[in-house]
Amino acid sequence: MVLSDLIIPGYTDKLQFVSYNLSSCYIKMFLLSVLMLHAYLLHS
């Protein structure tokens, strides 16, 4: 009981941390692609 109480909250915290990092990484890639597309349209 105590062991599962220790493991499960840490696992869910790690899962939330990973999902947050993935979402922020996708947002950064999206913004980068938008900026590159904007620069491409300006130069053409």
C-alpha positions, 0 to 999 in steps of 0.5 A: 500500500505504501509502496504504491502510494509512493510510486503512482504519484511520482509516475503521474507527475513524470507523465504530466512533465513529459506531456507538458514538454512534448506540447511545448516542443510542438508549439515551438516547432509550430511557431518556428515553421510559421516564422520560416513560412512568413520569411519565405513569403516576404523574400519571394 
